[in-house]
Amino acid sequence: MTRRLLVSTAIALFGCTNSVVSFSGVKPTVKSAPWLNIRGSDGSLTVRPTTSLKSTVLGAVDTFYKTMPLASAFMTCGVKASLADIVAQKRAAKEVAQTAQTDDYENDTLILGEIDSAPFEKRRNLAFFLYGGLYQGMAQEIIFNEAFPIIFGQGTDLQTVFSKVLFDSLVITPLLCLPVAYFVKSVIFQYSFKEAINRYTDDVLKNGLLVKYW
């Protein structure tokens, strides 16, 4: 499923290439190259224009992010969350390997080999991808860029900024941000929303989840 989402996003991204001019008015960049120069009969040089692939691709990316904020937010934050989980899983495996080392070189080799061959947790990574894309990307795009300016205004003064930070920390985080993560995980690992709420409550009351988050 993750692969299909990434492929779909890539198709959408490259599909923007043909609409660069129509959406943003960005015109292809013209640049010259020695092998494209044409020498006339009088000895003068005429440059044959060519479209810069780099500028066209960058223009397409720029158009994609400007015209499709939710899709681009989902793609960017989903991929970032997935990559962060990959790094975390690799680091956790290394820490377990270092803890399990003994003075016996043969045992060390066996343990490290078992850890290196441990299967990658695909469902966990999918949960991170979906949470990153749906909440950290799409939901926060709406919350911070659309709802907050309406509620708190668009000012950058200390009172406005402090109000936004306080509301995010005391309302959005405990009631939306963290619970959504548990709900997404419950869907991927196939247990009920009630169990997800119970796990979230236990982590808040017994493990100091909110304090650690803040």
Solvent accessible surface area in square Angstrom, and as a share of the most:
residue,aa,sasa,rsa
1,M,139,0.62
2,T,34,0.20
3,R,196,0.71
4,R,191,0.70
5,L,49,0.24
6,L,74,0.37
7,V,78,0.45
8,S,65,0.42
9,T,22,0.13
10,A,41,0.32
11,I,120,0.61
12,A,39,0.30
13,L,35,0.17
14,F,131,0.55
15,G,46,0.45
16,C,12,0.07
17,T,41,0.24
18,N,145,0.74
19,S,24,0.15
20,V,9,0.05
21,V,82,0.47
22,S,95,0.61
23,F,130,0.54
24,S,48,0.31
25,G,47,0.45
26,V,59,0.34
27,K,158,0.67
28,P,69,0.43
29,T,67,0.39
30,V,97,0.56
31,K,116,0.49
32,S,68,0.44
33,A,14,0.11
34,P,106,0.67
35,W,203,0.71
36,L,33,0.17
37,N,59,0.30
38,I,75,0.38
39,R,159,0.58
40,G,34,0.33
41,S,131,0.84
42,D,119,0.61
43,G,37,0.35
44,S,58,0.38
45,L,98,0.49
46,T,82,0.48
47,V,73,0.42
48,R,126,0.46
49,P,89,0.56
50,T,46,0.27
51,T,76,0.44
52,S,13,0.08
53,L,137,0.68
54,K,150,0.64
55,S,33,0.21
56,T,30,0.17
57,V,59,0.34
58,L,105,0.52
59,G,8,0.07
60,A,3,0.03
61,V,46,0.26
62,D,57,0.30
63,T,1,0.01
64,F,1,0.00
65,Y,89,0.34
66,K,142,0.60
67,T,61,0.35
68,M,75,0.34
69,P,58,0.37
70,L,65,0.32
71,A,39,0.31
72,S,4,0.02
73,A,17,0.13
74,F,29,0.12
75,M,34,0.15
76,T,46,0.26
77,C,32,0.19
78,G,0,0.00
79,V,48,0.28
80,K,126,0.53
81,A,12,0.10
82,S,14,0.09
83,L,100,0.50
84,A,59,0.46
85,D,1,0.01
86,I,59,0.30
87,V,82,0.47
88,A,44,0.34
89,Q,21,0.09
90,K,124,0.52
91,R,153,0.56
92,A,47,0.37
93,A,35,0.27
94,K,136,0.57
95,E,98,0.44
96,V,87,0.50
97,A,8,0.06
98,Q,124,0.55
99,T,120,0.70
100,A,35,0.27
101,Q,92,0.41
102,T,69,0.40
103,D,155,0.80
104,D,67,0.35
105,Y,175,0.66
106,E,134,0.60
107,N,67,0.34
108,D,23,0.12
109,T,75,0.44
110,L,113,0.56
111,I,42,0.21
112,L,61,0.30
113,G,38,0.37
114,E,104,0.47
115,I,30,0.15
116,D,119,0.62
117,S,86,0.55
118,A,59,0.46
119,P,121,0.76
120,F,81,0.34
121,E,91,0.41
122,K,158,0.67
123,R,126,0.46
124,R,70,0.26
125,N,13,0.07
126,L,30,0.15
127,A,10,0.08
128,F,87,0.36
129,F,3,0.01
130,L,24,0.12
131,Y,28,0.11
132,G,0,0.00
133,G,0,0.00
134,L,87,0.43
135,Y,5,0.02
136,Q,76,0.34
137,G,3,0.03
138,M,59,0.26
139,A,28,0.21
140,Q,52,0.23
141,E,38,0.17
142,I,79,0.40
143,I,25,0.13
144,F,69,0.29
145,N,92,0.47
146,E,92,0.41
147,A,34,0.27
148,F,6,0.02
149,P,29,0.19
150,I,148,0.75
151,I,108,0.55
152,F,51,0.21
153,G,28,0.27
154,Q,154,0.69
155,G,35,0.34
156,T,126,0.73
157,D,78,0.40
158,L,152,0.76
159,Q,142,0.63
160,T,18,0.11
161,V,67,0.39
162,F,122,0.51
163,S,36,0.23
164,K,48,0.20
165,V,87,0.50
166,L,80,0.40
167,F,70,0.29
168,D,41,0.21
169,S,30,0.19
170,L,98,0.49
171,V,55,0.31
172,I,12,0.06
173,T,2,0.01
174,P,22,0.14
175,L,131,0.65
176,L,68,0.34
177,C,11,0.06
178,L,18,0.09
179,P,18,0.11
180,V,33,0.19
181,A,32,0.25
182,Y,36,0.14
183,F,63,0.26
184,V,20,0.12
185,K,88,0.37
186,S,1,0.00
187,V,90,0.52
188,I,20,0.10
189,F,60,0.25
190,Q,154,0.69
191,Y,47,0.18
192,S,66,0.43
193,F,115,0.48
194,K,150,0.63
195,E,63,0.28
196,A,0,0.00
197,I,87,0.44
198,N,68,0.35
199,R,96,0.35
200,Y,28,0.11
201,T,55,0.32
202,D,62,0.32
203,D,37,0.19
204,V,36,0.21
205,L,137,0.68
206,K,159,0.67
207,N,80,0.41
208,G,25,0.24
209,L,39,0.19
210,L,29,0.14
211,V,112,0.65
212,K,156,0.66
213,Y,111,0.42
214,W,145,0.51
